């Protein structure tokens, strides 16, 4: 299965009752149906990206990167690469590369959020599919070339440092974690 096909499958099975997420899901699927290159950075109309919010093993903190180009505290993530075998693998690769943490595992159940955001030309949009990655006990983060800083934040600190998209991702992450505890 190609990465494009896997992404379509992930999006088709992404189930969210939120109308905004349903609309984004529709936009992503239409984009991929119209653009065979819609997974790649070279697609000027926009492209799918994969990211993961890294949480600590105790599920009390998240790891954010101070993005070198944007100057914003964000989750780990970025462009899909030809060697990625699935969208989940792309998110896990990006989280591992940018956090320096080996042994991350994705929270089961697929992505927790879709986030479409404008980016500077020559491209126009990132169609981000966002997962949650859990760090192993005792994980030590190491800063990457793509980051100005890397720092753990308590859940209650995130709104003061990050933008609304990260806050929403944290809220959805916490809801997903709660659902798994109840289930």
Secondary structure per residue as TSV (DSSP state, phi and psi in degrees):
chain	resnum	aa	ss	phi	psi
A	1	X	-	360.0	134.5
A	2	X	-	-76.1	162.6
A	3	X	H	-61.1	-39.4
A	4	X	H	-58.1	-48.9
A	5	X	H	-64.3	-40.9
A	6	X	H	-61.9	-41.7
A	7	X	H	-64.1	-42.5
A	8	X	H	-60.0	-44.1
A	9	X	H	-60.6	-45.2
A	10	X	H	-60.0	-45.5
A	11	X	H	-68.4	-38.1
A	12	X	H	-64.9	-30.1
A	13	X	H	-95.8	-6.0
A	14	X	-	-66.9	117.0
A	15	X	-	-115.1	113.4
A	16	X	-	-140.8	133.6
A	17	X	-	-81.5	-10.6
A	18	X	-	-71.7	126.7
A	19	X	H	-61.0	-37.2
A	20	X	H	-63.0	-39.9
A	21	X	H	-69.7	-37.5
A	22	X	H	-62.1	-40.8
A	23	X	H	-66.0	-43.3
A	24	X	H	-62.6	-42.3
A	25	X	H	-56.8	-44.3
A	26	X	H	-62.4	-45.4
A	27	X	H	-60.8	-44.9
A	28	X	H	-61.8	-47.0
A	29	X	H	-65.2	-39.8
A	30	X	H	-63.9	-40.7
A	31	X	H	-59.1	-48.2
A	32	X	H	-69.0	-33.6
A	33	X	H	-66.9	-34.4
A	34	X	H	-86.9	-19.2
A	35	X	-	-133.6	102.5
A	36	X	T	-60.3	-23.0
A	37	X	T	-95.5	14.2
A	38	X	T	-66.5	-5.7
A	39	X	T	-90.5	-13.9
A	40	X	S	-109.3	148.3
A	41	X	T	-54.6	-28.9
A	42	X	T	-70.7	-12.3
A	43	X	-	-78.1	103.5
A	44	X	T	-65.0	-23.1
A	45	X	T	-76.8	-6.9
A	46	X	-	126.2	162.1
A	47	X	E	-153.1	156.4
A	48	X	E	-74.1	137.4
A	49	X	E	-124.1	164.0
A	50	X	E	-128.5	134.3
A	51	X	E	-139.8	167.1
A	52	X	E	-146.4	133.3
A	53	X	E	-84.8	117.4
A	54	X	E	-86.3	125.4
A	55	X	E	-116.5	152.0
A	56	X	-	-76.7	164.9
A	57	X	T	-60.0	-30.3
A	58	X	T	-83.5	-7.0
A	59	X	S	60.2	44.6
A	60	X	S	-120.8	-16.2
A	61	X	E	-138.5	158.0
A	62	X	E	-123.0	151.7
A	63	X	E	-101.3	123.7
A	64	X	E	-119.0	152.1
A	65	X	E	-111.0	138.2
A	66	X	E	-86.4	101.9
A	67	X	E	-62.5	128.9
A	68	X	T	-61.9	-44.3
A	69	X	T	-80.8	-35.8
A	70	X	T	-94.9	-22.6
A	71	X	-	67.3	27.6
A	72	X	-	-120.2	148.8
A	73	X	E	-79.5	119.6
A	74	X	E	-135.9	166.6
A	75	X	-	-72.9	166.5
A	76	X	E	-74.7	142.0
A	77	X	E	167.8	173.4
A	78	X	E	169.5	-154.2
A	79	X	E	-76.9	147.2
A	80	X	-	-73.4	149.7
A	81	X	-	-121.7	153.3
A	82	X	T	-55.1	-30.0
A	83	X	T	-78.6	-10.1
A	84	X	-	-67.7	127.4
A	85	X	-	-88.5	-16.7
A	86	X	S	-157.5	165.9
A	87	X	H	-65.1	-39.6
A	88	X	H	-62.0	-40.1
A	89	X	H	-64.4	-36.4
A	90	X	H	-64.8	-43.7
A	91	X	H	-63.5	-42.4
A	92	X	H	-67.4	-40.8
A	93	X	H	-60.7	-47.8
A	94	X	H	-61.8	-44.3
A	95	X	H	-63.2	-40.0
A	96	X	H	-67.9	-46.9
A	97	X	H	-61.3	-44.3
A	98	X	H	-82.4	-23.1
A	99	X	H	-96.0	-23.2
A	100	X	-	75.0	6.4
A	101	X	-	-94.0	121.3
A	102	X	T	-88.3	147.8
A	103	X	T	88.2	13.9
A	104	X	-	-63.0	146.9
A	105	X	E	-130.1	140.6
A	106	X	E	-78.4	141.3
A	107	X	-	-61.9	131.0
A	108	X	T	-61.5	155.8
A	109	X	T	105.7	2.0
A	110	X	S	86.1	-165.7
A	111	X	-	-65.8	154.7
A	112	X	S	-104.3	-15.5
A	113	X	E	-161.2	150.8
A	114	X	E	-110.8	140.0
A	115	X	E	-142.6	117.7
A	116	X	E	-102.6	123.7
A	117	X	E	-139.2	144.5
A	118	X	E	-70.1	146.0
A	119	X	-	-131.6	160.1
A	120	X	-	-64.0	153.6
A	121	X	T	-58.4	151.8
A	122	X	T	-86.5	-15.1
A	123	X	-	-86.3	173.0
A	124	X	-	-121.6	-36.4
A	125	X	E	-140.3	143.8
A	126	X	E	-104.2	126.7
A	127	X	E	-104.6	85.4
A	128	X	E	-84.6	132.2
A	129	X	E	-108.3	119.0
A	130	X	E	-111.3	125.2
A	131	X	E	-109.4	178.5
A	132	X	E	-122.7	130.6
A	133	X	E	-115.2	133.7
A	134	X	E	-101.8	127.9
A	135	X	-	-81.1	147.2
A	136	X	-	-70.6	161.3
A	137	X	T	-57.1	134.2
A	138	X	T	77.6	12.2
A	139	X	-	-60.0	139.2
A	140	X	-	-117.7	122.3
A	141	X	-	-82.2	146.7
A	142	X	-	-128.9	128.8
A	143	X	-	-65.0	141.6
A	144	X	-	-103.9	174.3
A	145	X	T	-63.9	-23.6
A	146	X	T	-84.0	-1.3
A	147	X	E	-124.9	145.8
A	148	X	E	-86.6	-27.2
A	149	X	E	-160.4	163.3
A	150	X	E	-145.3	128.0
A	151	X	E	-152.5	143.8
A	152	X	E	-83.1	137.2
A	153	X	E	-127.4	137.4
A	154	X	E	-66.4	153.0
A	155	X	G	-52.1	-39.8
A	156	X	G	-74.3	-8.7
A	157	X	G	-93.9	-15.6
A	158	X	H	-64.0	-43.6
A	159	X	H	-60.5	-26.9
A	160	X	H	-79.3	-18.5
A	161	X	H	-116.6	-24.6
A	162	X	B	-112.7	164.0
A	163	X	-	-82.2	177.4
A	164	X	H	-59.9	-32.6
A	165	X	H	-65.8	-38.4
A	166	X	H	-71.4	-39.0
A	167	X	H	-62.1	-43.8
A	168	X	H	-63.3	-40.8
A	169	X	H	-62.5	-42.3
A	170	X	H	-63.1	-43.5
A	171	X	H	-59.9	-43.6
A	172	X	H	-68.2	-34.8
A	173	X	H	-63.7	-47.2
A	174	X	H	-63.0	-37.9
A	175	X	H	-65.5	-41.5
A	176	X	H	-63.8	-41.4
A	177	X	H	-64.3	-42.4
A	178	X	H	-63.3	-41.3
A	179	X	H	-63.0	-36.9
A	180	X	H	-70.8	-33.1
A	181	X	H	-69.3	-42.5
A	182	X	H	-70.0	-35.1
A	183	X	-	-76.8	360.0
